[in-house]
């Protein structure tokens, strides 16, 4: 008989978050090499990132429902297996189109894993104070991915960019083995919302496609306008279905809690600043400053170390001061980091990039675990999977939109520095608005 402990569930959930985060950050440093071998413009390379985040964001709500329906343990097992197979396809992709397609499958598998990982933590740690610390440790999975992702991506890309996907295989195998030590999860009857799912996918696909292709070919182009119109119409339809449907995938009553609404905005803003900045700075270091993939990855190493510390201490800060203080302080620190690059970008300093990455990484790592706690505290236990999915949908939409918009601003290589500065002004404004909203988080 296998033993089951909360630690086993927490370790598995943390590894899942590690794997999901790793496959966004590790690829950023490899983009230049991928483009050199497989071809493709800046918009094509954006799709290597956004095909992942698009399917990830689009399916998270469905995945939260699935986690509640079949149990978090089974759902995360399905996600791990799918991620393993998709990673193999990425590693052997012969063309850019094939790679983009395999990345989309990876994103779908990641969507299944993430809500299940958060639900496992919720099930293993019912006490709110213990859960705050557990979520900080869970978030360390993402911070460690931030630590090893750019550096490991740079080192592996120096040998062969395909290794950045092959490295997932042993991690997936270890996770499948660990699954045996996790207690079975409860299953809760839950209906699927196929109409809502289709409309959500159309909304996000139309938006991301319109932003990426609009930046590359002009927002007045016919198919770009059509994509954005489809996105707007689908969004309206989605909200109508969620308001009137019998089994909505995103129940609108979740938004009645002010804490939930604020946390969703914080999650969106964090991803705009975090994943958006890693995308921009990776290109800045390699395409503008001419650094190798390995050296570009090493620039992010101090940031990742600070992020690990921030995630570890965030639970203690939240228990002592409440969620409001670490969330506001963390977001404000992220803004300061972005300001460093806005001011220093014309001077071609990799040191300034490292300082920016330290501030944004440390600030985000302090802010996000308490924001996640606010989400889970806003709903009863039986809705934790759905609430986690909604929260992470907003996060991933923030990342996808940031990469689409910032990629458009960087498309003109002659004005790369200006595009970098404008990107960070946008990110800083979004994060600052979220910080102001976070001052209204209630302390208990």
C-alpha positions as CSV (number, residue, x, y, z in Angstrom):
1,X,0.0,0.0,0.0
2,X,1.4,3.4,-1.0
3,X,1.7,6.2,1.6
4,X,0.1,9.5,0.9
5,X,1.1,12.8,2.6
6,X,0.4,16.5,2.0
7,X,4.1,16.9,1.1
8,X,3.8,14.4,-1.8
9,X,0.9,16.4,-3.2
10,X,2.7,19.7,-2.7
11,X,5.9,18.4,-4.4
12,X,3.9,17.1,-7.4
13,X,2.0,20.3,-7.7
14,X,5.2,22.4,-7.5
15,X,6.8,20.3,-10.1
16,X,3.8,20.8,-12.4
17,X,4.0,24.5,-12.0
18,X,7.8,24.3,-12.6
19,X,7.3,22.4,-15.9
20,X,4.5,24.8,-17.1
21,X,6.6,27.9,-16.4
22,X,9.8,26.4,-17.6
23,X,8.4,25.8,-21.1
24,X,7.6,29.5,-21.6
25,X,10.9,30.9,-20.2
26,X,13.3,28.3,-21.6
27,X,12.0,28.9,-25.1
28,X,12.5,32.7,-25.1
29,X,16.2,32.4,-25.1
30,X,16.1,29.8,-27.9
31,X,13.9,31.9,-30.3
32,X,16.8,33.4,-32.2
33,X,18.3,30.0,-32.9
34,X,15.0,28.5,-33.8
35,X,14.4,31.3,-36.3
36,X,17.9,30.8,-37.7
37,X,17.3,27.1,-38.4
38,X,13.6,26.9,-39.2
39,X,13.1,30.4,-40.6
40,X,10.3,32.8,-39.8
41,X,9.8,36.5,-39.0
42,X,9.3,38.1,-35.6
43,X,5.6,37.3,-35.8
44,X,6.4,33.6,-36.5
45,X,8.6,33.5,-33.4
46,X,5.9,35.2,-31.4
47,X,3.6,32.3,-32.4
48,X,6.1,29.8,-30.9
49,X,5.3,31.4,-27.5
50,X,1.7,32.4,-28.1
51,X,0.5,29.1,-29.6
52,X,1.4,27.7,-26.1
53,X,-0.2,30.5,-24.1
54,X,-3.2,30.8,-26.4
55,X,-4.3,27.1,-25.9
56,X,-3.2,27.3,-22.3
57,X,-5.4,30.3,-21.6
58,X,-8.3,29.2,-23.7
59,X,-8.6,25.7,-22.1
60,X,-8.0,26.6,-18.4
61,X,-11.7,27.1,-17.7
62,X,-12.5,23.8,-19.2
63,X,-9.6,22.3,-17.3
64,X,-10.8,23.6,-14.0
65,X,-14.2,22.0,-14.7
66,X,-12.4,18.8,-15.7
67,X,-10.4,18.9,-12.4
68,X,-13.6,19.1,-10.4
69,X,-15.3,16.5,-12.4
70,X,-12.7,13.7,-12.6
71,X,-10.6,14.7,-9.6
72,X,-7.4,16.7,-9.4
73,X,-5.1,13.7,-9.2
74,X,-6.5,12.1,-12.4
75,X,-6.5,15.4,-14.2
76,X,-2.9,16.2,-13.5
77,X,-1.9,12.7,-14.6
78,X,-3.6,13.3,-17.9
79,X,-1.9,16.6,-18.3
80,X,1.5,15.2,-17.6
81,X,1.1,12.4,-20.1
82,X,-0.1,14.9,-22.8
83,X,2.8,17.3,-22.0
84,X,5.3,14.5,-22.4
85,X,4.0,13.5,-25.9
86,X,3.9,17.1,-27.0
87,X,7.4,17.7,-25.9
88,X,8.6,14.8,-28.0
89,X,6.9,16.4,-31.0
90,X,8.5,19.8,-30.3
91,X,11.9,18.2,-30.1
92,X,11.7,16.6,-33.5
93,X,9.7,19.3,-35.3
94,X,11.0,19.7,-38.9
95,X,9.4,23.0,-39.6
96,X,8.3,26.1,-37.8
97,X,4.6,25.3,-38.5
98,X,5.0,21.9,-37.0
99,X,6.7,23.3,-33.9
100,X,4.0,25.9,-33.4
101,X,1.4,23.1,-33.6
102,X,3.2,20.9,-31.1
103,X,3.5,23.9,-28.8
104,X,-0.2,24.4,-29.0
105,X,-0.7,20.8,-27.8
106,X,1.8,21.5,-25.0
107,X,-0.3,24.5,-23.9
108,X,-3.4,22.4,-23.9
109,X,-1.7,19.8,-21.6
110,X,-0.4,22.6,-19.4
111,X,-3.9,23.9,-19.0
112,X,-5.1,20.5,-17.7
113,X,-2.2,20.4,-15.2
114,X,-2.4,23.9,-13.6
115,X,-5.8,24.0,-12.0
116,X,-5.4,20.4,-10.9
117,X,-2.1,21.4,-9.2
118,X,-3.7,24.2,-7.3
119,X,-6.6,22.0,-6.3
120,X,-4.2,19.4,-5.0
121,X,-2.7,22.0,-2.7
122,X,-6.2,23.1,-1.6
123,X,-7.1,19.5,-0.7
124,X,-3.9,18.8,1.1
125,X,-3.8,21.9,3.2
126,X,-7.4,22.9,4.3
127,X,-6.0,25.2,7.0
128,X,-5.7,28.7,5.6
129,X,-2.4,29.5,7.4
130,X,-0.8,26.3,6.3
131,X,-2.1,26.8,2.8
132,X,-0.5,30.2,2.6
133,X,2.9,28.7,3.3
134,X,2.1,25.8,0.9
135,X,1.2,28.2,-1.9
136,X,4.5,30.0,-1.4
137,X,6.3,26.7,-1.8
138,X,4.1,25.8,-4.8
139,X,5.1,29.1,-6.4
140,X,8.8,28.2,-5.8
141,X,8.3,25.8,-8.6
142,X,7.7,28.7,-11.0
143,X,10.6,30.6,-9.4
144,X,13.0,27.7,-9.8
145,X,11.9,27.5,-13.5
146,X,12.7,31.2,-13.7
147,X,16.1,30.5,-12.2
148,X,17.1,27.6,-14.4
149,X,14.9,28.4,-17.5
150,X,16.9,31.2,-19.2
151,X,20.3,29.8,-18.2
152,X,19.4,26.2,-19.0
153,X,17.8,27.4,-22.2
154,X,20.9,29.3,-23.2
155,X,23.2,26.3,-22.4
156,X,21.0,23.8,-24.2
157,X,20.6,26.1,-27.2
158,X,24.3,26.4,-27.5
159,X,24.3,22.6,-28.2
160,X,21.0,22.3,-30.0
161,X,17.8,24.2,-29.4
162,X,15.8,21.0,-29.6
163,X,17.2,20.0,-26.3
164,X,15.1,22.7,-24.6
165,X,12.1,20.5,-25.3
166,X,13.8,17.1,-24.7
167,X,14.7,18.2,-21.2
168,X,11.0,17.9,-20.3
169,X,10.9,14.1,-20.8
170,X,12.7,13.0,-17.6
171,X,10.7,15.5,-15.5
172,X,7.4,14.1,-16.8
173,X,8.5,10.6,-16.1
174,X,9.5,11.5,-12.5
175,X,6.1,13.2,-12.0
176,X,4.2,10.2,-13.3
177,X,6.0,8.1,-10.7
178,X,5.3,10.6,-7.9
179,X,1.6,10.5,-8.8
180,X,1.4,7.0,-7.1
181,X,2.0,8.6,-3.7
182,X,-0.8,11.2,-3.9
183,X,-4.1,10.5,-2.3
184,X,-7.2,10.1,-4.6
185,X,-9.0,13.3,-5.1
186,X,-12.8,13.7,-4.6
187,X,-14.9,13.9,-7.8
188,X,-17.7,16.4,-8.0
189,X,-20.5,16.3,-10.6
190,X,-20.0,19.1,-13.1
191,X,-21.4,19.7,-16.6
192,X,-19.3,20.9,-19.4
193,X,-20.0,24.1,-21.3
194,X,-19.2,23.3,-24.9
195,X,-20.7,26.6,-26.3
196,X,-18.8,28.7,-23.8
197,X,-15.6,26.8,-24.5
198,X,-15.8,27.4,-28.3
199,X,-16.6,31.1,-27.7
200,X,-13.7,31.5,-25.3
201,X,-11.3,29.9,-27.8
202,X,-12.6,32.2,-30.6
203,X,-12.2,35.3,-28.4
204,X,-8.6,34.6,-27.4
205,X,-7.6,33.3,-30.8
206,X,-9.1,36.2,-32.6
207,X,-7.5,38.7,-30.2
208,X,-4.0,37.2,-30.2
209,X,-4.0,36.6,-33.9
210,X,-5.2,40.1,-34.6
211,X,-2.5,41.7,-32.4
212,X,0.3,39.6,-33.7
213,X,-0.6,39.9,-37.4
214,X,-1.7,43.5,-37.0
215,X,1.8,44.4,-35.7
216,X,3.4,42.6,-38.6
217,X,1.2,43.6,-41.5
218,X,-0.9,46.6,-40.2
219,X,-4.1,46.8,-38.3
220,X,-6.0,48.0,-41.3
221,X,-5.4,44.7,-43.1
222,X,-8.7,43.0,-43.9
223,X,-8.1,39.7,-42.1
224,X,-6.7,41.4,-39.1
225,X,-9.8,43.5,-38.8
226,X,-11.9,40.4,-39.3
227,X,-10.1,38.6,-36.5
228,X,-10.5,41.4,-34.0
229,X,-14.2,41.7,-34.9
230,X,-14.6,37.9,-34.3
231,X,-12.9,38.3,-31.0
232,X,-15.2,41.1,-29.9
233,X,-18.4,39.4,-31.0
234,X,-17.3,36.1,-29.4
235,X,-16.5,37.9,-26.1
236,X,-20.0,39.3,-26.0
237,X,-21.5,35.9,-26.8
238,X,-19.3,34.3,-24.2
239,X,-20.5,36.6,-21.5
240,X,-24.2,36.1,-22.5
241,X,-23.8,32.3,-22.4
242,X,-22.1,32.5,-19.0
243,X,-24.8,34.7,-17.6
244,X,-27.7,32.6,-18.9
245,X,-26.3,29.1,-19.3
246,X,-27.2,26.2,-16.9
247,X,-23.6,25.1,-16.5
248,X,-21.3,28.0,-17.2
249,X,-17.6,27.3,-17.4
250,X,-16.9,30.7,-15.7
251,X,-19.8,31.3,-13.3
252,X,-20.2,35.1,-13.2
253,X,-21.1,35.0,-9.5
254,X,-17.4,34.3,-8.8
255,X,-16.9,38.0,-9.5
256,X,-19.1,39.1,-6.7
257,X,-16.2,39.0,-4.4
258,X,-14.1,42.2,-4.5
259,X,-11.1,40.1,-3.5
260,X,-11.5,37.9,-6.5
261,X,-11.9,40.8,-8.9
262,X,-8.8,42.5,-7.5
263,X,-6.7,39.3,-7.6
264,X,-7.7,38.6,-11.2
265,X,-6.4,42.1,-12.2
266,X,-3.2,41.5,-10.2
267,X,-2.7,38.2,-12.0
268,X,-3.2,39.7,-15.4
269,X,-0.8,42.6,-14.7
270,X,1.8,40.4,-13.2
271,X,2.0,38.3,-16.4
272,X,2.1,41.4,-18.6
273,X,5.2,42.5,-16.6
274,X,6.8,39.2,-16.0
275,X,6.5,37.1,-19.2
276,X,6.3,40.3,-21.3
277,X,9.6,41.5,-19.9
278,X,11.4,38.2,-20.3
279,X,10.3,38.0,-23.9
280,X,11.5,41.6,-24.7
281,X,14.7,41.4,-22.7
282,X,15.7,38.1,-24.3
283,X,15.4,39.6,-27.7
284,X,17.1,42.8,-26.5
285,X,20.1,41.0,-25.2
286,X,20.6,38.8,-28.2
287,X,19.4,40.8,-31.2
288,X,20.4,44.3,-30.0
289,X,23.4,43.7,-27.7
290,X,24.6,40.6,-29.6
291,X,25.0,38.3,-26.5
292,X,25.0,34.5,-27.0
293,X,22.1,32.5,-25.7
294,X,24.1,31.3,-22.7
295,X,25.2,34.8,-21.7
296,X,21.7,36.1,-22.2
297,X,20.4,33.4,-19.9
298,X,23.0,34.2,-17.3
299,X,21.8,37.8,-17.1
300,X,18.5,36.5,-15.7
301,X,20.2,34.3,-13.0
302,X,20.3,36.9,-10.1
303,X,16.6,37.7,-10.7
304,X,15.7,34.0,-10.4
305,X,17.6,33.6,-7.2
306,X,15.7,36.6,-5.7
307,X,12.4,35.2,-7.0
308,X,13.0,32.0,-5.1
309,X,13.6,33.9,-1.8
310,X,10.5,36.1,-2.5
311,X,8.3,33.1,-2.9
312,X,9.5,31.5,0.3
313,X,9.0,34.6,2.4
314,X,5.7,35.7,0.8
315,X,3.6,33.4,3.0
316,X,5.2,34.7,6.2
317,X,4.6,38.3,5.1
318,X,1.0,37.5,4.2
319,X,0.3,35.9,7.6
320,X,1.9,38.8,9.5
321,X,0.6,41.8,7.5
322,X,-2.3,40.3,5.4
323,X,-2.3,39.9,1.7
324,X,-2.5,43.6,0.9
325,X,1.0,44.7,1.9
326,X,3.0,42.1,0.0
327,X,0.8,42.4,-3.1
328,X,1.1,46.2,-3.3
329,X,4.8,46.2,-2.3
330,X,5.6,43.5,-4.9
331,X,3.8,45.2,-7.8
332,X,5.4,48.6,-7.0
333,X,8.9,46.9,-7.0
334,X,8.1,45.5,-10.5
335,X,7.2,49.0,-11.7
336,X,10.6,50.3,-10.5
337,X,12.4,47.5,-12.4
338,X,10.6,48.4,-15.6
339,X,11.6,52.1,-15.1
340,X,15.3,51.1,-15.0
341,X,15.1,49.7,-18.6
342,X,12.9,52.6,-19.8
343,X,15.7,55.0,-18.7
344,X,18.7,52.9,-19.6
345,X,17.7,51.2,-22.8
346,X,19.6,53.7,-25.1
347,X,22.8,53.0,-23.3
348,X,23.0,49.3,-24.2
349,X,23.7,48.1,-20.7
350,X,23.2,44.4,-19.8
351,X,23.8,45.4,-16.2
352,X,20.6,47.6,-16.3
353,X,18.8,44.6,-17.8
354,X,19.9,42.4,-14.9
355,X,18.8,45.1,-12.3
356,X,15.4,45.3,-14.0
357,X,15.0,41.5,-14.0
358,X,16.0,41.4,-10.3
359,X,13.3,43.9,-9.3
360,X,10.6,42.5,-11.5
361,X,11.3,38.9,-10.5
362,X,11.6,39.6,-6.7
363,X,8.5,41.9,-6.7
364,X,6.4,39.5,-8.6
365,X,7.4,36.6,-6.4
366,X,6.3,38.4,-3.3
367,X,3.0,39.5,-4.8
368,X,1.7,36.4,-6.5
369,X,1.3,33.8,-3.6
370,X,-0.8,36.2,-1.5
371,X,-2.9,37.0,-4.5
372,X,-3.4,33.3,-5.1
373,X,-4.5,32.9,-1.5
374,X,-7.1,35.7,-2.0
375,X,-8.5,33.7,-4.9
376,X,-8.8,30.4,-2.9
377,X,-10.2,32.2,0.1
378,X,-12.9,33.8,-2.0
379,X,-14.6,30.4,-2.8
380,X,-15.7,27.2,-1.0
381,X,-13.4,24.2,-1.4
382,X,-15.6,22.5,-4.0
383,X,-15.1,25.4,-6.4
384,X,-11.3,25.7,-5.9
385,X,-10.6,24.1,-9.3
386,X,-12.9,26.4,-11.2
387,X,-11.7,29.5,-9.3
388,X,-8.0,28.5,-9.9
389,X,-8.8,28.1,-13.6
390,X,-10.4,31.6,-13.9
391,X,-7.5,33.1,-12.1
392,X,-4.9,31.5,-14.3
393,X,-6.9,32.3,-17.4
394,X,-6.6,35.9,-16.6
395,X,-2.8,35.4,-15.9
396,X,-2.2,33.6,-19.2
397,X,-4.3,36.1,-21.2
398,X,-2.1,38.8,-19.7
399,X,1.0,37.0,-20.9
400,X,-0.3,36.2,-24.4
401,X,-1.5,39.8,-24.9
402,X,1.8,41.2,-23.7
403,X,3.9,39.1,-26.1
404,X,1.5,39.9,-29.0
405,X,1.6,43.7,-28.3
406,X,5.3,43.9,-27.4
407,X,6.2,41.8,-30.4
408,X,4.4,44.3,-32.6
409,X,6.3,47.2,-31.0
410,X,9.6,45.4,-31.6
411,X,8.9,44.4,-35.2
412,X,10.7,47.4,-36.7
413,X,14.4,46.5,-36.0
414,X,15.4,50.1,-36.8
415,X,13.5,51.3,-33.7
416,X,14.1,48.4,-31.4
417,X,15.2,50.5,-28.4
418,X,12.1,52.7,-28.7
419,X,9.9,49.6,-29.0
420,X,11.5,48.3,-25.9
421,X,10.8,51.5,-24.0
422,X,7.2,51.8,-25.1
423,X,6.6,48.1,-24.2
424,X,7.8,48.7,-20.7
425,X,5.8,52.0,-20.3
426,X,2.7,50.0,-21.2
427,X,3.6,47.2,-18.8
428,X,4.4,49.7,-16.0
429,X,1.1,51.4,-16.4
430,X,-0.8,48.2,-16.2
431,X,1.0,47.0,-13.1
432,X,0.7,50.4,-11.4
433,X,-3.1,50.3,-11.9
434,X,-3.2,46.8,-10.4
435,X,-1.1,48.0,-7.4
436,X,-3.6,50.9,-6.8
437,X,-6.5,48.4,-6.9
438,X,-4.7,46.0,-4.6
439,X,-4.7,48.7,-1.8
440,X,-8.4,47.7,-1.4
441,X,-7.7,44.1,-0.5
442,X,-9.3,43.4,2.8
443,X,-7.0,42.3,5.6
444,X,-8.3,39.7,8.1
